[in-house]
Amino acid sequence: MTDAPIQVSLPLLQQRPFRMLSFTRFFSRVAQYGLNFALVLLINEETGKAFLSSLLVLALVVPSTVAGIVAGTAADVFPKRALVFLGDMARAAFCVYFVLNASGVASYYIVAILLATATQFSSSAEGAIMPAIVERSELARANAISQAVGGAAQLIGLGVLTPIVLRVFDSRDALFLICAGLFFIAAFQALFIGRIHARGRVDIGGEPAGRWWLVGWRAIKADRMVTHAVIELTLIASTLIILGGLVPKYIDDVLGLPVEIGALILTPAAAGVIVGLRVAGFLARRVPHGFLSTTGFTIFVACLALLAFVNEEADFLGGFGAFSWLNSVDIGNFDAGGVMAMVITFPLGFSYAVVSVAGNTVMDDRVPLHLRGRVGATQAALSAIASSVPVLVAGALADFIGVAPVMAMVAGLAGVVAVANLREPGDNSGAPRRPVG
């Protein structure tokens, strides 16, 4: 009698469906991050107002509230690969349209809304695809890899593509055409993901009754672990949205650097994200997800508060012998404050990665597959709603009282809300729901 052969699962990136999903996410996000940063630079260059930069950020996130819910429902009902393909092709078409027809600041807001709307359909479908092509035991690692892909795309889009094309070649149209090509590549890569099916997973429960646009919200409320994860993800996403409107003025006023150069100073956050993903993927299998997420958010809030006053912190530390070298940092406009910003953004990125992996793993693990698109879209909509007014208020206040005090206020308010959410759900083990069969 011979033993039955043992089936060994291939590493995730050797599995074609996950590999192609990662490719399409990478190329589309390089383009999207590059365009978002370019639009912020262009508006900041033409107006110099933090309020108008915040208004652009709002234009990028508002589609999550309406189009996002529709996109989430579509991701659960229609073929997911087709939605990714159509969403990326639409974004490529909008880039070409902008090159042919753009004129004035108003066109920046119009193209931002169009791009953000199409993004909802592709990203909702991508989010619904992953738990259907990855084994449950690999979800934490898959989320870590996906976040790493997004971090690398962000670094290339913000730190390489946009600064080089806009500042070295001084061509806005060339950037939009390059991004159109990247969206086109991403669209066709999505077609090679292959057939999408649940890998040995059967979830409890059927289609919830009631209004279709509330399905995601009801699914979130039905599971306390999911509710907790969604609150954490919404809070950190809302904080980042608000910061997105403040960063150009922060770089200009606090660091005293050109925006595109200052953005490079903040790229240690990407390295922090990479390290955080490695750690979070390891800890997600050993530490309760709720505890992991809450700890990560606490670190995030503390780092954000420190980031608001980097110049004062540099002056204080420079008075100690071990840190006196900070006083001698003087490379053009880059000084000790810039060094402190680089140091602080590393743990900031690290903590964001921890929260993101823990929260998304909970949703992938516990939300039924036929509801994953709607739950993800609802979470994005909550982030947009929670940040819509604060992002404008923060931008207006930054123009009047300065960006550093406003960033400190944002950190304080985020900390207050986080404390209100500290009570853990009854089941904090992160264990998946019991499948049928």
Rosetta blueprint (number, residue, H / E / L):
1 M L
2 T L
3 D L
4 A L
5 P L
6 I L
7 Q L
8 V L
9 S L
10 L L
11 P L
12 L H
13 L H
14 Q H
15 Q L
16 R H
17 P H
18 F H
19 R H
20 M H
21 L H
22 S H
23 F H
24 T H
25 R H
26 F H
27 F H
28 S H
29 R H
30 V H
31 A H
32 Q H
33 Y H
34 G H
35 L H
36 N H
37 F H
38 A H
39 L H
40 V H
41 L H
42 L H
43 I H
44 N H
45 E H
46 E H
47 T H
48 G L
49 K L
50 A H
51 F H
52 L H
53 S H
54 S H
55 L H
56 L H
57 V H
58 L H
59 A H
60 L H
61 V H
62 V H
63 P H
64 S H
65 T L
66 V L
67 A H
68 G H
69 I H
70 V H
71 A H
72 G H
73 T H
74 A H
75 A H
76 D H
77 V H
78 F L
79 P L
80 K H
81 R H
82 A H
83 L H
84 V H
85 F H
86 L H
87 G H
88 D H
89 M H
90 A H
91 R H
92 A H
93 A H
94 F H
95 C H
96 V H
97 Y H
98 F H
99 V H
100 L H
101 N H
102 A L
103 S L
104 G L
105 V H
106 A H
107 S H
108 Y H
109 Y H
110 I H
111 V H
112 A H
113 I H
114 L H
115 L H
116 A H
117 T H
118 A H
119 T H
120 Q H
121 F H
122 S H
123 S H
124 S H
125 A H
126 E H
127 G H
128 A H
129 I H
130 M H
131 P H
132 A H
133 I H
134 V L
135 E L
136 R H
137 S H
138 E H
139 L H
140 A H
141 R H
142 A H
143 N H
144 A H
145 I H
146 S H
147 Q H
148 A H
149 V H
150 G H
151 G H
152 A H
153 A H
154 Q H
155 L H
156 I H
157 G H
158 L H
159 G H
160 V H
161 L H
162 T H
163 P H
164 I H
165 V H
166 L H
167 R H
168 V H
169 F L
170 D L
171 S L
172 R H
173 D H
174 A H
175 L H
176 F H
177 L H
178 I H
179 C H
180 A H
181 G H
182 L H
183 F H
184 F H
185 I H
186 A H
187 A H
188 F H
189 Q H
190 A H
191 L H
192 F H
193 I H
194 G L
195 R L
196 I L
197 H L
198 A L
199 R L
200 G L
201 R L
202 V L
203 D L
204 I L
205 G L
206 G L
207 E L
208 P L
209 A L
210 G L
211 R L
212 W H
213 W H
214 L H
215 V H
216 G H
217 W H
218 R H
219 A H
220 I H
221 K H
222 A L
223 D L
224 R H
225 M H
226 V H
227 T H
228 H H
229 A H
230 V H
231 I H
232 E H
233 L H
234 T H
235 L H
236 I H
237 A H
238 S H
239 T H
240 L H
241 I H
242 I H
243 L H
244 G H
245 G H
246 L H
247 V H
248 P H
249 K H
250 Y H
251 I H
252 D H
253 D H
254 V L
255 L L
256 G L
257 L L
258 P L
259 V H
260 E H
261 I H
262 G H
263 A H
264 L H
265 I H
266 L L
267 T L
268 P H
269 A H
270 A H
271 A H
272 G H
273 V H
274 I H
275 V H
276 G H
277 L H
278 R H
279 V H
280 A H
281 G H
282 F H
283 L H
284 A L
285 R L
286 R L
287 V L
288 P L
289 H H
290 G H
291 F H
292 L H
293 S H
294 T H
295 T H
296 G H
297 F H
298 T H
299 I H
300 F H
301 V H
302 A H
303 C H
304 L H
305 A H
306 L H
307 L H
308 A L
309 F L
310 V H
311 N H
312 E H
313 E H
314 A H
315 D H
316 F H
317 L H
318 G L
319 G L
320 F L
321 G H
322 A H
323 F H
324 S H
325 W H
326 L H
327 N H
328 S H
329 V L
330 D E
331 I E
332 G L
333 N L
334 F E
335 D E
336 A H
337 G H
338 G H
339 V H
340 M H
341 A H
342 M H
343 V H
344 I H
345 T H
346 F H
347 P H
348 L H
349 G H
350 F H
351 S H
352 Y H
353 A H
354 V H
355 V H
356 S H
357 V H
358 A H
359 G H
360 N H
361 T H
362 V H
363 M H
364 D H
365 D H
366 R H
367 V L
368 P L
369 L H
370 H H
371 L H
372 R H
373 G H
374 R H
375 V H
376 G H
377 A H
378 T H
379 Q H
380 A H
381 A H
382 L H
383 S H
384 A H
385 I H
386 A H
387 S H
388 S H
389 V H
390 P H
391 V H
392 L H
393 V H
394 A H
395 G H
396 A H
397 L H
398 A H
399 D H
400 F H
401 I H
402 G L
403 V H
404 A H
405 P H
406 V H
407 M H
408 A H
409 M H
410 V H
411 A H
412 G H
413 L H
414 A H
415 G H
416 V H
417 V H
418 A H
419 V H
420 A H
421 N L
422 L L
423 R L
424 E L
425 P L
426 G L
427 D L
428 N L
429 S L
430 G L
431 A L
432 P L
433 R L
434 R L
435 P L
436 V L
437 G L
